[in-house]
Amino acid sequence: MSKKTIFIFGLVLVFFLMGFNVRAINVVDFTNHDAPSSTFYNREFDKLVLDVTIPNQKTDGTEDVLNAITFMNNGTARDMYEIAKVVVWSDAGDVGFQGLGIDNELGETRWDGLTSSWYLSDLNQNIPAEGLRIFVSIETGSSPTNNRGVQFKIPQMEDINQNGEFDLGDQGVYVASKNNGPIDGAIINSGIQSFRNATYDALNPKVVVTNATDGMEITDNSFTIQGLCRDQGGSTCSWVKISVESENGAVVWQEVTSTGSNYETWEYNWTNILDGQYDIKVKASDWNNNQVENSEITIIKSTLQPEEPVQEPEEEIDEPEEEAEDQDEPEEEAEEEISEFTQQDTVDFDVELDSTLTQRLKGRILLQVESKGEAYYIHPDQLKRFYLGRPADAFAIMRELGLGAKHEFITSYTYYPDYVLGNILIDVDDEGRAYYINPVDKKAYYLGRPSDAFDVMRELGLGITDENLAKIEFGTL
């Protein structure tokens, strides 16, 4: 029997005698997302070397806790020379590694020369039921040796004291439930990174916004945008600029205020903000004029919150008298035909309903392109399709399904918040005028008279096949 087999058998036996309910982690239980192969240069940071999801092996569905973890390098790069620092992160912000100012930094590892490994202990980091995705990045030395290699791994678990807890010299992943591992091998990054000793700094700095995310909504008339800037290559940031661009506005770069040494931290006081959508960009330079510009993020300013949706009283949503004259038939006959049209389903397909398709199309106007172009409205809350019939029918049906809203709310937006997208808003302060909030561009379209409303529906309508239309539940008033 091999030493490895004896060790694992002894470890399991000790846990059994101690009364632990243990499900040790195998290599297959981890998800290795793999850091890409690349070349590292002098004095870089946020260089990804390992990307792994640590599993939660608790059987009751509750969170586990990561206590300690160790790493080794299969390559030839050395601690302090090529590898100046090893940092561990958990995923935050957008999925995937962002590092500086975005992901959650768990800490810097310590080097254990006796085992040639890095370790991070006393973490107390929750592992959710779906697992914890972690990243390992390095900062590179000032004079790396060319072609030294990096291939990081989480080594196979070795619990020297066989107590289920991390002690200096142990290897692997240690969690509160004692479901430690990996017991049957190492988690190794498949890509290999190599070093190149550069004689000239041609690396761009890294600049991030730390207190705003894409699609974030604000309500105040002022907002302080904060961020970080750090130079790759060992220099510092010489300036940081920001552009706050409104709809159809020009890109105008403005200086930010440095609140730390050489823009390590910075801020921009954004004032007099009007309601609307704004694209935020930042760019930075180091002292060698290496410059970088970040991808934009969108911030939406909206002052007002809607009133509790109220169905408009019937007498307030009646069409203005001059509009009623334009209709070909008396109001009583129109109401009878609305009932007839809303009961009519022009689709004849025997298929199962598709909730995913319905969710994707909620609030949209659909046109039955394989028939005569009949129009349907997918109510965003009822998640049913309503047949719109002729212009007068469509106009009345959509008003019937509308939500009452204050005139001030309706007129306060260029781009409407997500919670009203796809709805028809009835202006209870302005003769019951109706507006369709298009979920595609988030803008309001005045429905006007029956013929105008029908034209809007045709213009914004999305073609759909009979089969797919049948997968959305048919609704009646």
BALUMMAR-261892 format. One record per residue (C-alpha): residue number from 1; residue in three letters; x, y, z. Coordinates in steps of 0.001 Angstrom, whole numbers, plus 500000, padded with zeros to 6 digits. Last residue first. Layout:
REM residues N
nr|rest|px|py|pz
NUM|ALA|X|Y|Z
...
//
This chain:
REM residues 477
nr|rest|px|py|pz
477|LEU|439273|541415|479025
476|THR|440726|538403|477261
475|GLY|444210|536897|477221
474|PHE|445941|534307|475056
473|GLU|448966|532584|476648
472|ILE|452201|532885|474677
471|LYS|453408|529724|472900
470|ALA|450855|530354|470133
469|LEU|452856|533389|469052
468|ASN|455880|531166|468553
467|GLU|453970|528862|466200
466|ASP|452290|531709|464325
465|THR|455654|533337|463617
464|ILE|456576|536725|465095
463|GLY|457218|540194|463690
462|LEU|457945|542939|466222
461|GLY|455731|546006|466352
460|LEU|457123|549491|466958
459|GLU|455886|551025|463707
458|ARG|452682|548993|463615
457|MET|451781|549894|467200
456|VAL|452551|553547|466573
455|ASP|450319|553508|463478
454|PHE|447488|551985|465517
453|ALA|447800|554707|468120
452|ASP|447617|557382|465434
451|SER|444502|555799|463894
450|PRO|442811|555552|467282
449|ARG|443671|559141|468297
448|GLY|446795|559995|470265
447|LEU|448965|557046|471368
446|TYR|451836|559172|472578
445|TYR|455043|557148|472549
444|ALA|457230|557093|475677
443|LYS|460897|556021|475558
442|LYS|462676|553038|477139
441|ASP|464371|552157|473796
440|VAL|463289|548498|473697
439|PRO|460699|548420|476493
438|ASN|458532|551013|474668
437|ILE|456460|552951|477176
436|TYR|453074|553460|475425
435|TYR|451436|556752|476321
434|ALA|447723|557498|476782
433|ARG|445995|560835|477328
432|GLY|443424|560650|480108
431|GLU|442345|564265|479841
430|ASP|445638|565585|481226
429|ASP|445900|564984|484990
428|VAL|445128|561247|484919
427|ASP|447795|560690|482259
426|ILE|447246|557036|481352
425|LEU|450471|555008|481126
424|ILE|450565|551988|478843
423|ASN|453106|549535|480186
422|GLY|456039|547900|478391
421|LEU|458628|549459|480683
420|VAL|457135|550841|483903
419|TYR|459402|549085|486461
418|ASP|462510|549494|484293
417|PRO|462754|553246|484695
416|TYR|461837|555516|481743
415|TYR|464308|557235|479439
414|THR|463431|560839|478630
413|TYR|461628|561172|481907
412|SER|459823|563831|483930
411|THR|456780|564261|481668
410|ILE|455039|561041|482729
409|PHE|455750|561607|486414
408|GLU|454447|565179|486427
407|HIS|451314|564134|484533
406|LYS|450504|561670|487307
405|ALA|449984|558030|486369
404|GLY|447031|555697|485824
403|LEU|447897|552309|484414
402|GLY|446672|551036|481046
401|LEU|444911|547781|480160
400|GLU|441647|549529|479226
399|ARG|443639|552147|477349
398|MET|445268|549379|475333
397|ILE|441898|547830|474550
396|ALA|440338|551135|473499
395|PHE|443067|552071|471029
394|ALA|443411|548552|469669
393|ASP|439652|548319|469091
392|ALA|439493|551686|467320
391|PRO|442446|550738|465120
390|ARG|441075|547260|464269
389|GLY|441937|544112|466239
388|LEU|444305|544447|469194
387|TYR|444484|540828|470300
386|PHE|445780|540605|473854
385|ARG|448781|538426|474670
384|LYS|449289|537306|478271
383|LEU|452098|537934|480733
382|GLN|449654|539518|483217
381|ASP|452346|541934|484376
380|PRO|454068|543018|481145
379|HIS|450890|542718|478995
378|ILE|451911|541283|475634
377|TYR|450044|543335|472978
376|TYR|448966|541553|469802
375|ALA|448722|542820|466235
374|GLU|447350|540992|463185
373|GLY|449775|541141|460252
372|LYS|447510|539282|457868
371|SER|448854|535777|458560
370|GLU|452452|534605|458664
369|VAL|453642|537994|459961
368|GLN|451521|537977|463126
367|LEU|452766|541285|464515
366|LEU|453841|541518|468162
365|ILE|453722|544639|470353
364|ARG|456116|544238|473272
363|GLY|455505|544599|477025
362|LYS|456667|541076|477745
361|LEU|458719|539568|474912
360|ARG|461560|537967|476884
359|GLN|459242|536907|479706
358|THR|456871|535266|477228
357|LEU|459700|533382|475519
356|THR|460858|532035|478874
355|SER|457290|531139|479902
354|ASP|456746|528998|476790
353|LEU|453205|527647|476514
352|GLU|452976|524204|474961
351|VAL|451898|523894|471341
350|ASP|448640|523178|469470
349|PHE|448642|525934|466879
348|ASP|445687|527890|465491
347|VAL|446462|531559|466027
346|THR|443916|534268|465224
345|ASP|442468|534254|468734
344|GLN|439169|536127|468999
343|GLN|437753|536905|472445
342|THR|439346|540343|472433
341|PHE|437757|541063|469052
340|GLU|434192|540294|470143
339|SER|434487|542264|473385
338|ILE|435957|545159|471460
337|GLU|433133|544833|468926
336|GLU|430527|545349|471647
335|GLU|432382|548386|472945
334|ALA|432550|549861|469457
333|GLU|428767|549388|469031
332|GLU|428061|551341|472210
331|GLU|430467|554118|471231
330|PRO|428696|554778|467973
329|GLU|430518|553836|464745
328|ASP|432877|555506|462281
327|GLN|435107|557160|464863
326|ASP|436305|560670|464136
325|GLU|433566|562210|466287
324|ALA|435024|560492|469339
323|GLU|438247|562442|468838
322|GLU|436454|565782|469086
321|GLU|434757|564671|472294
320|PRO|437974|563734|474049
319|GLU|438285|559972|474471
318|ASP|437012|558593|477727
317|ILE|439855|558110|480199
316|GLU|438496|560481|482830
315|GLU|434960|559048|482801
314|GLU|436313|555550|483267
313|PRO|438272|556439|486372
312|GLU|442013|555777|485790
311|GLN|443275|552519|487195
310|VAL|445753|553462|489899
309|PRO|449433|552516|489937
308|GLU|450919|553609|493272
307|GLU|452528|556905|492349
306|PRO|455710|556745|490371
305|GLN|459094|557685|491841
304|LEU|460476|560994|490772
303|THR|464036|562166|490419
302|SER|465490|559878|487763
301|LYS|469170|560008|486806
300|ILE|470374|556986|484843
299|ILE|474061|556065|484880
298|THR|475663|554213|481972
297|ILE|479200|552850|482079
296|GLU|481785|553492|479412
295|SER|484720|551246|478608
294|ASN|487936|552656|480004
293|GLU|490510|554810|478227
292|VAL|494235|554163|478647
291|GLN|497333|556275|478150
290|ASN|501087|555692|478223
289|ASN|502482|559237|478303
288|ASN|505683|558180|480076
287|TRP|504479|560003|483216
286|ASP|501345|557817|483352
285|SER|498062|558607|481664
284|ALA|494370|558192|482499
283|LYS|490930|557858|480965
282|VAL|487411|557778|482349
281|LYS|484045|557366|480633
280|ILE|480510|557906|481951
279|ASP|477495|557691|479649
278|TYR|474472|559580|480973
277|GLN|470744|558866|480783
276|GLY|468172|561447|481798
275|ASP|466912|563634|484620
274|LEU|469078|566703|485122
273|ILE|472231|566658|487211
272|ASN|473252|570036|488589
271|THR|476464|568617|490076
270|TRP|479062|565903|489437
269|ASN|481898|566134|491944
268|TYR|484735|564042|490542
267|GLU|486926|561874|492749
266|TRP|490392|560371|492910
265|THR|492418|557691|494671
264|GLU|495867|556596|493553
263|TYR|495665|559893|491675
262|ASN|499350|560716|492148
261|SER|499187|560438|495959
260|GLY|495599|560368|497116
259|THR|492527|562598|496734
258|SER|493322|563664|493166
257|THR|490457|565782|491822
256|VAL|489184|564943|488342
255|GLU|489975|566916|485204
254|GLN|487316|567189|482518
253|TRP|486947|565539|479116
252|VAL|484021|566639|476949
251|VAL|482352|564003|474758
250|ALA|479501|565730|472930
249|GLY|475868|565158|473816
248|ASN|473328|563040|471954
247|GLU|472021|561773|475308
246|SER|474244|563038|478105
245|GLU|478011|562549|478263
244|VAL|479945|562728|481509
243|SER|483618|562511|480522
242|ILE|486362|561988|483078
241|LYS|490072|562736|483242
240|VAL|492940|561246|485242
239|TRP|496460|562669|485283
238|SER|500116|561784|485928
237|CYS|499476|558242|487159
236|THR|502531|556622|488715
235|SER|505501|554636|487370
234|GLY|506142|550978|488158
233|GLY|505206|549262|484916
232|GLN|501440|549198|485294
231|ASP|500274|552445|486806
230|ARG|497521|552713|489389
229|CYS|494344|554764|489327
228|LEU|491362|554452|491648
227|GLY|487831|555820|491585
226|GLN|485080|558001|492988
225|ILE|482105|559720|491343
224|THR|480489|562249|493669
223|PHE|476799|562728|492873
222|SER|474602|565798|492661
221|ASN|470926|566355|491826
220|ASP|469962|563247|493796
219|THR|467954|560345|492332
218|ILE|470562|557903|491059
217|GLU|470103|554783|488925
216|MET|472880|552306|488129
215|GLY|472871|550790|484635
214|ASP|476612|550120|484607
213|THR|478105|550375|488068
212|ALA|479113|553305|490226
211|ASN|481240|553553|493403
210|THR|484627|552225|492279
209|VAL|485311|553813|488906
208|VAL|488501|552301|487515
207|VAL|491870|553383|486085
206|LYS|494727|551061|485083
205|PRO|497950|552544|483710
204|ASN|499278|551601|480278
203|LEU|502503|549677|479813
202|ALA|505333|550880|477564
201|ASP|507949|551114|480332
200|TYR|511373|550528|478767
199|THR|514051|547893|479386
198|ALA|511551|545037|479642
197|ASN|512442|541794|481430
196|ARG|510085|539200|479974
195|PHE|508319|536618|482098
194|SER|506224|533580|481126
193|GLN|502657|532497|481696
192|ILE|501498|528895|481304
191|GLY|497870|527953|480728
190|SER|496318|524756|482129
189|ASN|496005|526115|485671
188|ILE|496409|523183|488049
187|ILE|493942|521962|490692
186|ALA|495993|519240|492423
185|GLY|495232|515579|493097
184|ASP|493014|513102|494971
183|ILE|492249|514776|498313
182|PRO|491354|518234|497021
181|GLY|490507|518910|499718
180|ASN|488641|519781|502889
179|ASN|485057|519016|503825
178|LYS|485949|519908|507424
177|SER|482683|521903|507705
176|ALA|484649|525068|508482
175|VAL|486721|524876|505296
174|TYR|490353|524095|504481
173|VAL|491686|524044|500911
172|GLY|495053|522464|500108
171|GLN|498419|522155|501849
170|ASP|499593|521997|505474
169|GLY|502971|523452|506437
168|LEU|501532|525990|508866
167|ASP|498379|524484|510339
166|PHE|494982|524357|508671
165|GLU|492274|522356|510394
164|GLY|490956|518844|509789
163|ASN|493054|517472|512678
162|GLN|495342|515167|510701
161|ASN|498439|516934|512060
160|ILE|500079|516966|508618
159|ASP|496916|517699|506660
158|GLU|498086|517407|503060
157|MET|495529|518382|500454
156|GLN|496642|518177|496830
155|PRO|498105|521464|495697
154|ILE|496071|524463|494498
153|LYS|497958|525306|491340
152|PHE|499833|528077|489570
151|GLN|501750|527723|486333
150|VAL|504253|530567|486031
149|GLY|507457|530435|483967
148|ARG|510858|532118|483882
147|ASN|511458|533036|480267
146|ASN|513508|536167|480983
145|THR|514563|536767|484561
144|PRO|512447|539336|486338
143|SER|513905|542720|487289
142|SER|511312|544859|489156
141|GLY|509219|541928|490347
140|THR|505707|541057|489231
139|GLU|502455|541419|491110
138|ILE|500415|538255|491103
137|SER|496774|537322|490779
136|VAL|494713|534507|492247
135|PHE|490984|534561|491559
134|ILE|488194|532979|493577
133|ARG|484722|531735|492692
132|LEU|482855|530486|495742
131|GLY|480376|527610|495402
130|GLU|476683|527259|494474
129|ALA|475670|526788|498127
128|PRO|477516|529934|499137
127|ILE|481082|529805|500516
126|ASN|481486|532438|503228
125|GLN|484978|533811|503863
124|ASN|486389|533413|507395
123|LEU|489893|533976|505967
122|ASP|492083|533039|508938
121|SER|494700|531664|506512
120|LEU|496317|532598|503206
119|TYR|499206|530437|502041
118|TRP|502003|530569|499481
117|SER|504129|527511|498835
116|SER|507767|526444|498713
115|THR|507153|523944|501572
114|LEU|509930|525160|503865
113|GLY|509941|528650|502350
112|ASP|506365|529404|503366
111|TRP|505398|532657|501658
110|ARG|502449|534727|502884
109|THR|499381|535532|500807
108|GLU|497851|538933|500288
107|GLY|494177|539302|501163
106|LEU|490557|538551|500372
105|GLU|490289|541377|497839
104|ASN|486687|541664|496653
103|ASP|486604|542419|492926
102|ILE|486137|545971|491636
101|GLY|488777|548357|493001
100|LEU|491722|546584|491385
99|GLY|490848|543059|490255
98|GLN|488563|542690|487262
97|PHE|488287|538890|487015
96|GLY|485094|537312|485789
95|VAL|481398|537970|486289
94|ASP|480702|541706|486489
93|GLY|481023|543217|489969
92|ALA|482420|540797|492540
91|ASP|484352|537518|492364
90|SER|486548|536659|495328
89|TRP|490178|537744|495376
88|VAL|493575|536337|496388
87|VAL|496824|538305|495988
86|VAL|500344|536965|495410
85|LYS|503246|539452|495625
84|ALA|506716|539992|494210
83|ILE|506743|537020|491845
82|GLU|509727|537277|489499
81|TYR|512327|537805|492186
80|MET|510502|537862|495549
79|ASP|509123|534306|495106
78|ARG|510576|532523|492120
77|ALA|509369|531792|488567
76|THR|510314|528264|487451
75|GLY|506859|526834|486841
74|ASN|504709|524458|488872
73|ASN|503934|527291|491265
72|MET|502223|526454|494546
71|PHE|499112|527674|496319
70|THR|497488|527319|499741
69|ILE|494011|527951|501162
68|ALA|492560|528726|504569
67|ASN|489268|529205|506420
66|LEU|486636|529096|503679
65|VAL|483212|528980|505336
64|ASP|480221|526844|504330
63|GLU|476829|528235|503471
62|THR|473672|526164|503881
61|GLY|472236|523672|501366
60|ASP|471913|520826|503898
59|THR|474422|518532|502131
58|LYS|477498|520653|502732
57|GLN|479967|520127|499896
56|ASN|480351|523782|498891
55|PRO|482642|523869|495902
54|ILE|485622|526199|495311
53|THR|485349|527901|491921
52|VAL|488767|528471|490371
51|ASP|490653|531141|488405
50|LEU|494460|531005|488749
49|VAL|497325|533111|487346
48|LEU|495689|536500|486710
47|LYS|498067|539451|486485
46|ASP|496466|542159|488622
45|PHE|499841|543914|488961
44|GLU|502841|544696|486752
43|ARG|506248|545767|487956
42|ASN|508336|544330|485120
41|TYR|506649|542311|482390
40|PHE|504347|539299|482176
39|THR|503642|537330|478997
38|SER|500358|535477|478548
37|SER|498570|532131|478827
36|PRO|494976|532533|479976
35|ALA|493733|531837|483515
34|ASP|491713|528625|483687
33|HIS|488043|528347|484750
32|ASN|488815|525322|486955
31|THR|485558|524231|488559
30|PHE|486212|522127|491662
29|ASP|484276|518946|492477
28|VAL|486308|516927|489954
27|VAL|489460|517491|491999
26|ASN|487866|515771|494984
25|ILE|486530|517440|498113
24|ALA|486105|515395|501311
23|ARG|482547|514758|502417
22|VAL|482930|514673|506210
21|ASN|480349|514354|508990
20|PHE|482855|514693|511849
19|GLY|482601|512376|514884
18|MET|486245|512521|515949
17|LEU|486643|508803|515261
16|PHE|485342|509283|511740
15|PHE|487632|512267|511128
14|VAL|490639|510215|512292
13|LEU|489657|507324|510024
12|VAL|489338|509647|507007
11|LEU|492835|510997|507630
10|GLY|494325|507563|508150
9|PHE|492898|506279|504888
8|ILE|494202|509348|503038
7|PHE|497681|508936|504509
6|ILE|497818|505171|503901
5|THR|496837|505696|500265
4|LYS|499538|508353|499758
3|LYS|502153|506217|501487
2|SER|501403|503423|499014
1|MET|500000|500000|500000
//
